[in-house]
Amino acid sequence: MKRISLFSRSLMACLCIGSFAGTGTAQAETVVATATLTISGTVYMVPECTINNNQPIVVDFGTLKIPELETTISPSATRNQVTKSVPVSCGDTATAPLEGYALKMKIEQKKASFNGALLGTSNDNLGIYVLAGASGSETAVVPNQSTTMNTGGGGPDQGAGSFIFVPVANNAHAPAAGPFDGNATMTIFYE
């Protein structure tokens, strides 16, 4: 019996609370507000850029000796480096206000199997470390990641990008002797 009386009291309390909730006499009035929304703007075409006068960028390391290859990456790792100045020209930026945008660069290529910060080559134990920027303020270029590009004099959209390419050997396994190559795609864009 006690179980039944507890249940009936709980049920009774719920019914009472429910009956109090619906007894209010206030009524809500619906207020409608309207506003006119005006949209305007200007669409600009982002200027196209030309890299290296639309010619391939050739980096030739010549003949390398395995014991003389770098095995670590840092701005001071410069043995066998090749420096390239790559001309960059972007169309008429006067007609496209690009304030707040930066000229960015990305090198798309498979990464070296032993170090993701290096461009891969046909030799699994040899990668290429790339630095971009003016001497003394170079920035590492990580494959498939964008970085701000400084083209030096002539404004942010004209001039040349400076690049340093350094062959780096896998410290755990020496590269195989013989020729090597690699191909990558450099993209320049505003972001």
Helices and strands as residue ranges (DSSP letters): H 2-21, E 49-51, G 52-54, G 66-68, E 82-90, G 93-95, E 103-108, E 111-112, E 115-120, E 126-132, E 139-141, E 147-148, E 158-169, E 185-190
